[in-house]
Amino acid sequence: MPSKSKTPSEVLVVGAGPVGMFTALRLAESGIGVQLIDQAPCTAGHSYACALHPRTLQLLDEVGIAQDAIKLGHLIETVAFYEGAFQRAELKLSLLPVKFPFVLVLQQNILEDLLEQKLKERAGLEVRWNRRLADLAMKNGAAIATIDELAMEGKGYSVPHSEMAVKKTVSVSADFVVGADGQGSIVRERLGIDYARAGKPQLFVVYEFETKAQLPSEISIVVDQHMAGVLWPFTQNKGRWSFQWLRANAPADFPQKARSSFTIVGSPGAEDSRHHLHKLLSAHAPWFQAEIKEVGWAKDIQFEHRLARQFGRDRAWLAGDAAHQTGPIGMQSMNMGFREGADLAAKLTRILRDKGSPDLLETYDVEHQMEWEQLLGWKGGLQANSATDAWIRQRSVRIPGCIPASGEELTLLLHQLGLEFKPAQLEKVGTEDTVSV
Ligand SMILES: Cc1cc2nc3c(=O)[nH]c(=O)nc-3n(C[C@H](O)[C@H](O)[C@H](O)COP(=O)(O)OP(=O)(O)OC[C@H]3O[C@@H](n4cnc5c(N)ncnc54)[C@H](O)[C@@H]3O)c2cc1C
């Protein structure tokens, strides 16, 4: 029988990834009592979603973090599209009528550390690490969360080792729960919300590297007949290439974020990785001439197009990867998660402080569902005009997922390419084999 926690909160945020930490910060800055828990012992150890969209920078600015993030990242104003040896199209983020008309390349581990630090400084809020949501139920107009408190425990006699064990289980009551608990969301699962999937899974291989020469000051996207790839410059001579492999078939579990940043540079596998990267570059990006000095981190990851059929219900609502996944090129899942977190925090604040109607949360569901259905190509589709370049026209379905933007900025950037979203019709989500990239 779990003991009752003495600290009921107005909102319990489950998951201290970027979306959970940001949502907790927005809530705390509005004077809402927040608890933020995560089953892991600390922030992520790798770069993962390594770029912030113009809108995300705006949202971070509203909580006084954008300038600190900008000091830590690498600012890029141009997105270029390539096929074979040629550049086919270019987007100028600098033409966007927004406060931050650029993308900030910033590794996710650095972003998470910054968010954790700002939570403490600005809101006096500490992440409660090593706390795992084990169960969730709705009772008497509240959400009741069962939380396992975890601790390292020595195990084994002949081969001593340690592993996480449950030290204590507590029950926490909250007015609302935000499920920002990523792909395998237990909040989504306990709400019984289906996680619809469409299209084939896409396997990507990621290489982080250092070059001898200067990298281009642009996000370079390769879209050829059958695959896609992207180059993200982290600094002038460090960056990440991600290439789509063609052999992803069966859906595989999405990997958990690692918490250690330890990579073995110069390990036996590193030379193989460098060789594979060179092969991919000569086949798909022959224009890329910078010599690869070293490959640091290399990983295969399978991404899918998935969308929760509802963004929550009753007293528990989802944001970020708990509600969706898409391909990695446009960095949309995490960035749109920031917009969802800001919207959800504002709506919960209205309900908890200004007698706002709970119907606000139904609107939250409908609006974000619709935007995702459009982005994933499940509804609406794109239209070209008579001036649209033939190359763009032929690949139009694959373009929106490659652009590091969403909402109005995405619409404006698509416009630069002569594309626009068709108005979406209200229909049910989740058909098979509709989109790629
Ligand atoms: C190897 C890898 C490579 C990636 N590459 C890219 C890329 O190139 N482009 C891209 O756009 N995205 C990429 N991603 C995805 C990107 O990292 C996510 O979109 C982003 O982390 C989503 O943020 P989030 O806050 O919604 O969820 P997450 O960052 O997943 O955070 C969820 C948090 O919830 C916690 N949690 C889960 N279950 C529980 C529970 N029961 N109780 C308490 N806490 C819980 C987890 O420990 C985690 O910290 C990659 C991810 C991985 C793992």
The ligand as an ORCA input file, in Angstrom:
! r2SCAN-3c Opt
* xyz 0 1
  C      19.071      8.271    -29.924
  C      18.081      9.383    -30.207
  C      18.281     10.222    -31.288
  C      17.360     11.222    -31.577
  N      17.560     12.029    -32.667
  C      16.648     12.974    -32.989
  C      16.798     13.806    -34.124
  O      17.778     13.704    -34.880
  N      15.827     14.709    -34.410
  C      14.732     14.854    -33.606
  O      13.895     15.711    -33.883
  N      14.574     14.088    -32.512
  C      15.495     13.157    -32.192
  N      15.300     12.380    -31.077
  C      14.032     12.538    -30.326
  C      14.107     13.692    -29.321
  O      15.112     13.404    -28.393
  C      12.729     13.833    -28.699
  O      11.833     14.345    -29.673
  C      12.714     14.742    -27.456
  O      13.519     14.218    -26.432
  C      11.281     14.865    -26.949
  O      11.246     15.576    -25.757
  P      10.145     15.231    -24.642
  O      10.460     16.143    -23.512
  O       8.810     15.243    -25.259
  O      10.407     13.721    -24.241
  P      11.725     13.026    -23.667
  O      12.920     13.865    -23.930
  O      11.701     11.631    -24.166
  O      11.505     13.039    -22.096
  C      10.627     12.170    -21.453
  C      11.128     11.977    -20.024
  O      10.160     11.214    -19.320
  C      10.816     10.335    -18.449
  N       9.886      9.231    -18.161
  C       9.435      8.271    -18.995
  N       8.594      7.447    -18.371
  C       8.497      7.898    -17.082
  C       7.787      7.456    -15.934
  N       6.989      6.370    -15.957
  N       7.938      8.150    -14.775
  C       8.749      9.254    -14.729
  N       9.454      9.696    -15.780
  C       9.320      9.040    -16.937
  C      12.062      9.905    -19.220
  O      13.097      9.462    -18.341
  C      12.438     11.189    -19.970
  O      13.428     11.951    -19.312
  C      16.224     11.399    -30.752
  C      16.065     10.582    -29.614
  C      16.975      9.577    -29.350
  C      16.760      8.702    -28.130
*
